[in-house]
Amino acid sequence: MSTSSSAQAVPRIFPTSGFEILDSAELIEEETLPTYNAEKYYPVRLGEILHGRYQVVAKLGYGVTSTVWLGRDLSPEDLQLKNLLLPGDPKNFSGLEDSEIEAPSPRKVLGPERTIYTSHIVVPGNGLPLLSDFGEARFSEEEHDEDIMPNLYRAPEVVLKMKWDNKVDVWSIALMAWDMVCSQTLFDGRNSDGLFDDRVHLAEMVAIMGPPPIEFIKRSKVGSVFWDEDGKWKDLAPVPNMTLEERAADIQGPDKEAFLKLMRRALTWDPADRPAAGELIFDEWLMKGLQLPAHLSKNT
């Protein structure tokens, strides 16, 4: 099936009033990210038409490098089976668009050039999650020691310029899970000037995980910069008085202990001490929501 048409759909008109204006001093959405820099984010506006064709109709979320929006193609000129996106329920997209008009999302107006919008809550479907972004993927058969991962989410072996493998993904999964259930990131990593600092980041790791094994430090070509030959921290940044439990103070619910157990398993200095991804997936906390038979939900 293929069709071509020069007719353009009429853009929708979005409200210019009737929405909640949030306090400009309060950090929201992408502003809450430790590495946020407004200049790196395009100042999207609801109703804006990009490239004369795509109208922005709803904000879906944000990340460390961009925001995510639902757009409406006003000039669908090349409809083919291979480029049709069919949701399980067609109302999922149109419902978001309609809700933005009927009940505009709260926002923070920072001036004529930038407005920070709150994201819509997208109702999850019944399908399994899929990995869809392989922009930073690497072949596991090769050795790696280059910098990867956003600063705040780097595993110890990456920070310390060591060889790394797929165990860095286990570290990432743990910190992503933390962000999903806790209102604050586990690590902050910023110095007194508000800049990300490896010394501060490592000091926070010491606070959460305790001192690293001496053998692990010796494998790093920069380990001696931060620890002495006896494995003592050189105080290049003060070790904060915080624990994993204290950082999790606002996490509620009966699954809290199982969640913290997952964190302790996945967040280790030495990647050899972390479970493989195939093992971690059977963790008690991760499996509980699937409601699988007991023999399938046991750790392997």
Secondary structure as UniProt FT lines:
FT   TURN            24..25
FT   HELIX           29..32
FT   TURN            34..35
FT   HELIX           38..40
FT   TURN            46..47
FT   STRAND          49..50
FT   TURN            51..53
FT   STRAND          54..62
FT   STRAND          67..73
FT   HELIX           81..83
FT   HELIX           91..102
FT   STRAND          107..109
FT   TURN            112..113
FT   STRAND          115..117
FT   TURN            135..136
FT   TURN            140..141
FT   HELIX           151..153
FT   HELIX           156..159
FT   TURN            160..161
FT   HELIX           167..181
FT   TURN            192..193
FT   HELIX           198..209
FT   HELIX           214..218
FT   TURN            221..222
FT   HELIX           223..226
FT   TURN            229..230
FT   HELIX           244..247
FT   TURN            248..250
FT   TURN            254..255
FT   HELIX           256..266
FT   HELIX           271..273
FT   HELIX           277..280
FT   TURN            281..282
FT   HELIX           284..288
FT   TURN            289..291
FT   HELIX           294..296
//
